[in-house]
């Protein structure tokens, strides 16, 4: 993820969020009959958390980061937060620095 994040071109946050929501819905629909509801929701948790992170305003982004950290443990570190913040083109550099 770290290496490929620089290759991601984002035109708008809305486009990124819409893409994540669309992919989540495609996955949910494709596996609805194969997996149970709880298995699907468990599998989609990371996408839901990313959507929450990208939708969060500057006041709530710390909660989204905490939720990701709680779900993914020590592997979700400051470097991971920095990479995700690079994708937040709607935030200024100062806002990103204050979050880290």
N, CA, C and O atoms as CSV, one atom per row, in Angstrom:
chain,resi,resn,atom,element,x,y,z
A,1,UNK,N,N,0.822,-1.188,0.000
A,1,UNK,CA,C,0.000,0.000,0.000
A,1,UNK,C,C,0.867,1.253,0.000
A,1,UNK,O,O,0.580,2.219,-0.707
A,2,UNK,N,N,1.914,1.226,0.787
A,2,UNK,CA,C,2.750,2.408,0.928
A,2,UNK,C,C,3.359,2.826,-0.408
A,2,UNK,O,O,3.376,4.011,-0.742
A,3,UNK,N,N,3.856,1.861,-1.167
A,3,UNK,CA,C,4.508,2.174,-2.430
A,3,UNK,C,C,3.521,2.574,-3.506
A,3,UNK,O,O,3.827,3.436,-4.330
A,4,UNK,N,N,2.358,1.977,-3.519
A,4,UNK,CA,C,1.398,2.260,-4.574
A,4,UNK,C,C,0.550,3.493,-4.296
A,4,UNK,O,O,-0.118,3.985,-5.205
A,5,UNK,N,N,0.554,4.004,-3.081
A,5,UNK,CA,C,-0.266,5.169,-2.750
A,5,UNK,C,C,0.134,6.387,-3.570
A,5,UNK,O,O,-0.723,7.197,-3.924
A,6,UNK,N,N,1.412,6.532,-3.877
A,6,UNK,CA,C,1.861,7.678,-4.666
A,6,UNK,C,C,1.373,7.597,-6.109
A,6,UNK,O,O,1.342,8.609,-6.810
A,7,UNK,N,N,0.994,6.405,-6.556
A,7,UNK,CA,C,0.539,6.226,-7.924
A,7,UNK,C,C,-0.955,6.502,-8.086
A,7,UNK,O,O,-1.445,6.625,-9.209
A,8,UNK,N,N,-1.667,6.598,-6.984
A,8,UNK,CA,C,-3.109,6.823,-7.038
A,8,UNK,C,C,-3.377,8.285,-7.386
A,8,UNK,O,O,-2.885,9.199,-6.726
A,9,UNK,N,N,-4.155,8.478,-8.419
A,9,UNK,CA,C,-4.525,9.833,-8.845
A,9,UNK,C,C,-5.978,10.074,-8.466
A,9,UNK,O,O,-6.879,9.387,-8.947
A,10,UNK,N,N,-6.193,11.047,-7.607
A,10,UNK,CA,C,-7.533,11.355,-7.137
A,10,UNK,C,C,-7.950,12.709,-7.680
A,10,UNK,O,O,-7.258,13.708,-7.482
A,11,UNK,N,N,-9.080,12.736,-8.362
A,11,UNK,CA,C,-9.596,14.000,-8.885
A,11,UNK,C,C,-10.419,14.723,-7.836
A,11,UNK,O,O,-10.390,15.951,-7.751
A,12,UNK,N,N,-11.159,13.952,-7.029
A,12,UNK,CA,C,-11.951,14.549,-5.958
A,12,UNK,C,C,-12.221,13.502,-4.885
A,12,UNK,O,O,-12.215,12.301,-5.155
A,13,UNK,N,N,-12.455,13.969,-3.683
A,13,UNK,CA,C,-12.767,13.061,-2.588
A,13,UNK,C,C,-14.098,12.366,-2.856
A,13,UNK,O,O,-14.271,11.191,-2.532
A,14,UNK,N,N,-15.024,13.091,-3.443
A,14,UNK,CA,C,-16.324,12.506,-3.749
A,14,UNK,C,C,-16.168,11.315,-4.700
A,14,UNK,O,O,-16.824,10.287,-4.530
A,15,UNK,N,N,-15.302,11.460,-5.692
A,15,UNK,CA,C,-15.055,10.377,-6.648
A,15,UNK,C,C,-14.450,9.161,-5.944
A,15,UNK,O,O,-14.843,8.027,-6.217
A,16,UNK,N,N,-13.514,9.389,-5.058
A,16,UNK,CA,C,-12.888,8.291,-4.324
A,16,UNK,C,C,-13.915,7.580,-3.449
A,16,UNK,O,O,-13.971,6.351,-3.435
A,17,UNK,N,N,-14.716,8.334,-2.729
A,17,UNK,CA,C,-15.721,7.747,-1.845
A,17,UNK,C,C,-16.763,6.977,-2.665
A,17,UNK,O,O,-17.147,5.865,-2.305
A,18,UNK,N,N,-17.210,7.577,-3.760
A,18,UNK,CA,C,-18.179,6.896,-4.625
A,18,UNK,C,C,-17.609,5.579,-5.145
A,18,UNK,O,O,-18.326,4.581,-5.215
A,19,UNK,N,N,-16.342,5.567,-5.505
A,19,UNK,CA,C,-15.699,4.356,-5.997
A,19,UNK,C,C,-15.666,3.280,-4.913
A,19,UNK,O,O,-15.954,2.115,-5.188
A,20,UNK,N,N,-15.318,3.661,-3.694
A,20,UNK,CA,C,-15.291,2.700,-2.592
A,20,UNK,C,C,-16.683,2.152,-2.298
A,20,UNK,O,O,-16.849,0.953,-2.073
A,21,UNK,N,N,-17.681,3.029,-2.299
A,21,UNK,CA,C,-19.060,2.605,-2.039
A,21,UNK,C,C,-19.527,1.652,-3.142
A,21,UNK,O,O,-20.165,0.636,-2.864
A,22,UNK,N,N,-19.208,1.982,-4.380
A,22,UNK,CA,C,-19.593,1.130,-5.503
A,22,UNK,C,C,-18.956,-0.253,-5.394
A,22,UNK,O,O,-19.627,-1.266,-5.592
A,23,UNK,N,N,-17.666,-0.296,-5.081
A,23,UNK,CA,C,-16.969,-1.581,-4.944
A,23,UNK,C,C,-17.521,-2.386,-3.767
A,23,UNK,O,O,-17.655,-3.607,-3.850
A,24,UNK,N,N,-17.834,-1.704,-2.689
A,24,UNK,CA,C,-18.439,-2.376,-1.531
A,24,UNK,C,C,-19.769,-3.013,-1.922
A,24,UNK,O,O,-20.042,-4.159,-1.565
A,25,UNK,N,N,-20.592,-2.272,-2.652
A,25,UNK,CA,C,-21.899,-2.780,-3.056
A,25,UNK,C,C,-21.777,-3.947,-4.032
A,25,UNK,O,O,-22.544,-4.907,-3.953
A,26,UNK,N,N,-20.820,-3.867,-4.949
A,26,UNK,CA,C,-20.596,-4.968,-5.894
A,26,UNK,C,C,-20.201,-6.229,-5.136
A,26,UNK,O,O,-20.726,-7.309,-5.408
A,27,UNK,N,N,-19.279,-6.095,-4.188
A,27,UNK,CA,C,-18.845,-7.243,-3.386
A,27,UNK,C,C,-20.025,-7.816,-2.603
A,27,UNK,O,O,-20.235,-9.029,-2.583
A,28,UNK,N,N,-20.787,-6.941,-1.961
A,28,UNK,CA,C,-21.930,-7.377,-1.152
A,28,UNK,C,C,-22.935,-8.142,-2.022
A,28,UNK,O,O,-23.422,-9.202,-1.629
A,29,UNK,N,N,-23.236,-7.603,-3.191
A,29,UNK,CA,C,-24.203,-8.253,-4.084
A,29,UNK,C,C,-23.668,-9.578,-4.627
A,29,UNK,O,O,-24.415,-10.549,-4.750
A,30,UNK,N,N,-22.382,-9.615,-4.950
A,30,UNK,CA,C,-21.795,-10.825,-5.535
A,30,UNK,C,C,-21.775,-11.993,-4.554
A,30,UNK,O,O,-21.915,-13.146,-4.962
A,31,UNK,N,N,-21.602,-11.708,-3.281
A,31,UNK,CA,C,-21.458,-12.782,-2.298
A,31,UNK,C,C,-22.660,-12.938,-1.369
A,31,UNK,O,O,-22.607,-13.691,-0.397
A,32,UNK,N,N,-23.724,-12.235,-1.669
A,32,UNK,CA,C,-24.915,-12.268,-0.809
A,32,UNK,C,C,-25.436,-13.689,-0.609
A,32,UNK,O,O,-25.788,-14.073,0.507
A,33,UNK,N,N,-25.483,-14.463,-1.683
A,33,UNK,CA,C,-26.038,-15.815,-1.598
A,33,UNK,C,C,-25.035,-16.845,-1.104
A,33,UNK,O,O,-25.423,-17.919,-0.645
A,34,UNK,N,N,-23.748,-16.527,-1.195
A,34,UNK,CA,C,-22.711,-17.482,-0.830
A,34,UNK,C,C,-22.336,-17.365,0.649
A,34,UNK,O,O,-22.200,-18.370,1.347
A,35,UNK,N,N,-22.174,-16.140,1.108
A,35,UNK,CA,C,-21.763,-15.887,2.490
A,35,UNK,C,C,-22.954,-15.387,3.304
A,35,UNK,O,O,-23.898,-14.825,2.749
A,36,UNK,N,N,-22.907,-15.584,4.575
A,36,UNK,CA,C,-23.932,-15.016,5.441
A,36,UNK,C,C,-23.710,-13.527,5.624
A,36,UNK,O,O,-22.645,-12.997,5.307
A,37,UNK,N,N,-24.737,-12.860,6.142
A,37,UNK,CA,C,-24.662,-11.416,6.320
A,37,UNK,C,C,-23.488,-11.009,7.211
A,37,UNK,O,O,-22.788,-10.044,6.904
A,38,UNK,N,N,-23.269,-11.726,8.296
A,38,UNK,CA,C,-22.182,-11.348,9.209
A,38,UNK,C,C,-20.815,-11.538,8.557
A,38,UNK,O,O,-19.906,-10.742,8.795
A,39,UNK,N,N,-20.653,-12.573,7.742
A,39,UNK,CA,C,-19.379,-12.788,7.050
A,39,UNK,C,C,-19.121,-11.684,6.038
A,39,UNK,O,O,-17.991,-11.215,5.893
A,40,UNK,N,N,-20.168,-11.272,5.341
A,40,UNK,CA,C,-20.018,-10.182,4.370
A,40,UNK,C,C,-19.651,-8.891,5.088
A,40,UNK,O,O,-18.722,-8.194,4.681
A,41,UNK,N,N,-20.374,-8.571,6.150
A,41,UNK,CA,C,-20.113,-7.328,6.877
A,41,UNK,C,C,-18.715,-7.331,7.490
A,41,UNK,O,O,-18.039,-6.302,7.511
A,42,UNK,N,N,-18.292,-8.474,7.981
A,42,UNK,CA,C,-16.944,-8.587,8.534
A,42,UNK,C,C,-15.893,-8.360,7.451
A,42,UNK,O,O,-14.888,-7.686,7.680
A,43,UNK,N,N,-16.134,-8.922,6.279
A,43,UNK,CA,C,-15.195,-8.758,5.163
A,43,UNK,C,C,-15.150,-7.317,4.662
A,43,UNK,O,O,-14.119,-6.859,4.168
A,44,UNK,N,N,-16.248,-6.616,4.788
A,44,UNK,CA,C,-16.339,-5.245,4.279
A,44,UNK,C,C,-15.957,-4.194,5.318
A,44,UNK,O,O,-15.976,-2.997,5.031
A,45,UNK,N,N,-15.613,-4.638,6.513
A,45,UNK,CA,C,-15.323,-3.692,7.594
A,45,UNK,C,C,-14.218,-2.709,7.228
A,45,UNK,O,O,-14.340,-1.518,7.511
A,46,UNK,N,N,-13.153,-3.178,6.611
A,46,UNK,CA,C,-12.039,-2.291,6.262
A,46,UNK,C,C,-12.489,-1.238,5.246
A,46,UNK,O,O,-12.080,-0.080,5.329
A,47,UNK,N,N,-13.326,-1.636,4.292
A,47,UNK,CA,C,-13.821,-0.652,3.324
A,47,UNK,C,C,-14.711,0.370,4.017
A,47,UNK,O,O,-14.634,1.564,3.727
A,48,UNK,N,N,-15.550,-0.094,4.926
A,48,UNK,CA,C,-16.411,0.826,5.689
A,48,UNK,C,C,-15.571,1.821,6.492
A,48,UNK,O,O,-15.886,3.010,6.554
A,49,UNK,N,N,-14.504,1.318,7.103
A,49,UNK,CA,C,-13.633,2.187,7.891
A,49,UNK,C,C,-12.903,3.198,7.009
A,49,UNK,O,O,-12.717,4.347,7.408
A,50,UNK,N,N,-12.491,2.778,5.821
A,50,UNK,CA,C,-11.846,3.710,4.888
A,50,UNK,C,C,-12.826,4.767,4.413
A,50,UNK,O,O,-12.472,5.942,4.314
A,51,UNK,N,N,-14.048,4.366,4.122
A,51,UNK,CA,C,-15.072,5.331,3.726
A,51,UNK,C,C,-15.269,6.343,4.847
A,51,UNK,O,O,-15.333,7.547,4.601
A,52,UNK,N,N,-15.362,5.855,6.067
A,52,UNK,CA,C,-15.522,6.745,7.225
A,52,UNK,C,C,-14.342,7.711,7.342
A,52,UNK,O,O,-14.528,8.899,7.602
A,53,UNK,N,N,-13.129,7.192,7.148
A,53,UNK,CA,C,-11.931,8.030,7.206
A,53,UNK,C,C,-11.991,9.126,6.147
A,53,UNK,O,O,-11.713,10.288,6.442
A,54,UNK,N,N,-12.347,8.768,4.926
A,54,UNK,CA,C,-12.368,9.740,3.833
A,54,UNK,C,C,-13.537,10.725,3.941
A,54,UNK,O,O,-13.465,11.833,3.409
A,55,UNK,N,N,-14.599,10.329,4.621
A,55,UNK,CA,C,-15.741,11.234,4.808
A,55,UNK,C,C,-15.585,12.139,6.028
A,55,UNK,O,O,-16.286,13.144,6.144
A,56,UNK,N,N,-14.684,11.798,6.925
A,56,UNK,CA,C,-14.536,12.527,8.187
A,56,UNK,C,C,-14.041,13.950,7.979
A,56,UNK,O,O,-13.179,14.220,7.142
A,57,UNK,N,N,-14.617,14.853,8.769
A,57,UNK,CA,C,-14.082,16.210,8.782
A,57,UNK,C,C,-12.891,16.246,9.734
A,57,UNK,O,O,-12.590,15.251,10.394
A,58,UNK,N,N,-12.229,17.366,9.803
A,58,UNK,CA,C,-11.003,17.454,10.609
A,58,UNK,C,C,-11.245,17.191,12.092
A,58,UNK,O,O,-10.332,16.768,12.801
A,59,UNK,N,N,-12.453,17.435,12.564
A,59,UNK,CA,C,-12.747,17.198,13.977
A,59,UNK,C,C,-12.976,15.721,14.278
A,59,UNK,O,O,-12.728,15.271,15.396
A,60,UNK,N,N,-13.444,14.971,13.299
A,60,UNK,CA,C,-13.779,13.562,13.522
A,60,UNK,C,C,-12.752,12.577,12.955
A,60,UNK,O,O,-12.868,11.368,13.157
A,61,UNK,N,N,-11.767,13.091,12.260
A,61,UNK,CA,C,-10.807,12.184,11.608
A,61,UNK,C,C,-9.984,11.398,12.632
A,61,UNK,O,O,-9.564,10.275,12.355
A,62,UNK,N,N,-9.757,11.970,13.787
A,62,UNK,CA,C,-9.018,11.245,14.831
A,62,UNK,C,C,-9.762,9.988,15.256
A,62,UNK,O,O,-9.138,8.961,15.523
A,63,UNK,N,N,-11.089,10.056,15.322
A,63,UNK,CA,C,-11.888,8.871,15.662
A,63,UNK,C,C,-11.765,7.823,14.564
A,63,UNK,O,O,-11.631,6.635,14.855
A,64,UNK,N,N,-11.811,8.252,13.306
A,64,UNK,CA,C,-11.673,7.308,12.192
A,64,UNK,C,C,-10.303,6.623,12.239
A,64,UNK,O,O,-10.198,5.422,11.992
A,65,UNK,N,N,-9.262,7.385,12.553
A,65,UNK,CA,C,-7.907,6.823,12.674
A,65,UNK,C,C,-7.863,5.839,13.841
A,65,UNK,O,O,-7.278,4.763,13.722
A,66,UNK,N,N,-8.473,6.200,14.962
A,66,UNK,CA,C,-8.491,5.310,16.129
A,66,UNK,C,C,-9.219,4.005,15.806
A,66,UNK,O,O,-8.785,2.933,16.229
A,67,UNK,N,N,-10.322,4.091,15.061
A,67,UNK,CA,C,-11.061,2.884,14.680
A,67,UNK,C,C,-10.212,1.987,13.789
A,67,UNK,O,O,-10.202,0.768,13.962
A,68,UNK,N,N,-9.500,2.584,12.837
A,68,UNK,CA,C,-8.615,1.803,11.969
A,68,UNK,C,C,-7.496,1.155,12.780
A,68,UNK,O,O,-7.158,-0.010,12.570
A,69,UNK,N,N,-6.941,1.905,13.687
A,69,UNK,CA,C,-5.856,1.379,14.535
A,69,UNK,C,C,-6.349,0.213,15.393
A,69,UNK,O,O,-5.660,-0.795,15.546
A,70,UNK,N,N,-7.543,0.367,15.945
A,70,UNK,CA,C,-8.127,-0.675,16.781
A,70,UNK,C,C,-8.361,-1.952,15.967
A,70,UNK,O,O,-8.112,-3.057,16.450
A,71,UNK,N,N,-8.834,-1.793,14.749
A,71,UNK,CA,C,-9.130,-2.950,13.896
A,71,UNK,C,C,-7.882,-3.642,13.368
A,71,UNK,O,O,-7.858,-4.864,13.224
A,72,UNK,N,N,-6.841,-2.856,13.080
A,72,UNK,CA,C,-5.689,-3.405,12.370
A,72,UNK,C,C,-4.429,-3.514,13.214
A,72,UNK,O,O,-3.397,-3.981,12.733
A,73,UNK,N,N,-4.506,-3.090,14.460
A,73,UNK,CA,C,-3.410,-3.301,15.390
A,73,UNK,C,C,-2.153,-2.509,15.102
A,73,UNK,O,O,-2.203,-1.484,14.422
A,74,UNK,N,N,-1.020,-2.979,15.616
A,74,UNK,CA,C,0.233,-2.234,15.542
A,74,UNK,C,C,0.743,-1.999,14.123
A,74,UNK,O,O,1.552,-1.099,13.895
A,75,UNK,N,N,0.278,-2.797,13.176
A,75,UNK,CA,C,0.682,-2.578,11.788
A,75,UNK,C,C,0.121,-1.277,11.221
A,75,UNK,O,O,0.636,-0.734,10.244
A,76,UNK,N,N,-0.935,-0.795,11.848
A,76,UNK,CA,C,-1.515,0.487,11.444
A,76,UNK,C,C,-0.824,1.567,12.270
A,76,UNK,O,O,-1.270,1.916,13.363
A,77,UNK,N,N,0.269,2.084,11.729
A,77,UNK,CA,C,1.116,3.010,12.485
A,77,UNK,C,C,1.071,4.416,11.873
A,77,UNK,O,O,0.259,4.695,10.991
A,78,UNK,N,N,1.940,5.277,12.346
A,78,UNK,CA,C,1.982,6.663,11.886
A,78,UNK,C,C,2.237,6.733,10.382
A,78,UNK,O,O,1.645,7.562,9.691
A,79,UNK,N,N,3.100,5.882,9.879
A,79,UNK,CA,C,3.399,5.867,8.445
A,79,UNK,C,C,2.134,5.559,7.638
A,79,UNK,O,O,1.897,6.161,6.591
A,80,UNK,N,N,1.334,4.626,8.129
A,80,UNK,CA,C,0.084,4.287,7.456
A,80,UNK,C,C,-0.862,5.490,7.450
A,80,UNK,O,O,-1.503,5.781,6.440
A,81,UNK,N,N,-0.942,6.176,8.574
A,81,UNK,CA,C,-1.788,7.376,8.657
A,81,UNK,C,C,-1.296,8.429,7.670
A,81,UNK,O,O,-2.101,9.063,6.989
A,82,UNK,N,N,0.008,8.616,7.589
A,82,UNK,CA,C,0.573,9.595,6.653
A,82,UNK,C,C,0.211,9.255,5.206
A,82,UNK,O,O,-0.115,10.141,4.416
A,83,UNK,N,N,0.271,7.967,4.869
A,83,UNK,CA,C,-0.073,7.541,3.506
A,83,UNK,C,C,-1.547,7.816,3.215
A,83,UNK,O,O,-1.891,8.329,2.150
A,84,UNK,N,N,-2.407,7.474,4.165
A,84,UNK,CA,C,-3.834,7.733,3.965
A,84,UNK,C,C,-4.119,9.230,3.874
A,84,UNK,O,O,-4.975,9.661,3.102
A,85,UNK,N,N,-3.400,10.015,4.664
A,85,UNK,CA,C,-3.601,11.468,4.617
A,85,UNK,C,C,-3.155,12.068,3.287
A,85,UNK,O,O,-3.700,13.084,2.855
A,86,UNK,N,N,-2.184,11.459,2.643
A,86,UNK,CA,C,-1.778,11.931,1.309
A,86,UNK,C,C,-2.951,11.867,0.336
A,86,UNK,O,O,-3.060,12.679,-0.583
A,87,UNK,N,N,-3.821,10.892,0.556
A,87,UNK,CA,C,-4.983,10.721,-0.312
A,87,UNK,C,C,-6.098,11.727,-0.007
A,87,UNK,O,O,-7.033,11.884,-0.793
A,88,UNK,N,N,-5.991,12.398,1.127
A,88,UNK,CA,C,-7.005,13.388,1.510
A,88,UNK,C,C,-6.663,14.734,0.873
A,88,UNK,O,O,-6.128,15.629,1.527
A,89,UNK,N,N,-6.977,14.854,-0.393
A,89,UNK,CA,C,-6.651,16.074,-1.134
A,89,UNK,C,C,-7.497,17.257,-0.686
A,89,UNK,O,O,-7.217,18.397,-1.058
A,90,UNK,N,N,-8.523,16.997,0.105
A,90,UNK,CA,C,-9.389,18.065,0.602
A,90,UNK,C,C,-8.821,18.759,1.839
A,90,UNK,O,O,-9.358,19.781,2.266
A,91,UNK,N,N,-7.748,18.225,2.420
A,91,UNK,CA,C,-7.145,18.814,3.614
A,91,UNK,C,C,-5.877,19.576,3.249
A,91,UNK,O,O,-5.138,19.193,2.342
A,92,UNK,N,N,-5.648,20.652,3.970
A,92,UNK,CA,C,-4.416,21.418,3.765
A,92,UNK,C,C,-3.249,20.705,4.433
A,92,UNK,O,O,-3.444,19.795,5.239
A,93,UNK,N,N,-2.051,21.120,4.098
A,93,UNK,CA,C,-0.854,20.535,4.716
A,93,UNK,C,C,-0.861,20.735,6.223
A,93,UNK,O,O,-0.493,19.831,6.973
A,94,UNK,N,N,-1.277,21.914,6.667
A,94,UNK,CA,C,-1.336,22.174,8.110
A,94,UNK,C,C,-2.338,21.264,8.814
A,94,UNK,O,O,-2.073,20.779,9.914
A,95,UNK,N,N,-3.485,21.033,8.183
A,95,UNK,CA,C,-4.478,20.143,8.767
A,95,UNK,C,C,-3.933,18.720,8.869
A,95,UNK,O,O,-4.134,18.039,9.875
A,96,UNK,N,N,-3.247,18.281,7.824
A,96,UNK,CA,C,-2.666,16.935,7.827
A,96,UNK,C,C,-1.614,16.802,8.920
A,96,UNK,O,O,-1.563,15.787,9.614
A,97,UNK,N,N,-0.770,17.828,9.077
A,97,UNK,CA,C,0.275,17.791,10.109
A,97,UNK,C,C,-0.350,17.723,11.508
A,97,UNK,O,O,0.149,17.007,12.376
A,98,UNK,N,N,-1.428,18.458,11.724
A,98,UNK,CA,C,-2.045,18.470,13.051
A,98,UNK,C,C,-2.696,17.136,13.391
A,98,UNK,O,O,-2.845,16.797,14.565
A,99,UNK,N,N,-3.084,16.382,12.374
A,99,UNK,CA,C,-3.702,15.067,12.602
A,99,UNK,C,C,-2.651,14.043,12.993
A,99,UNK,O,O,-2.889,13.203,13.860
A,100,UNK,N,N,-1.481,14.112,12.351
A,100,UNK,CA,C,-0.414,13.159,12.645
A,100,UNK,C,C,0.179,13.524,13.980
A,100,UNK,O,O,1.104,12.859,14.448
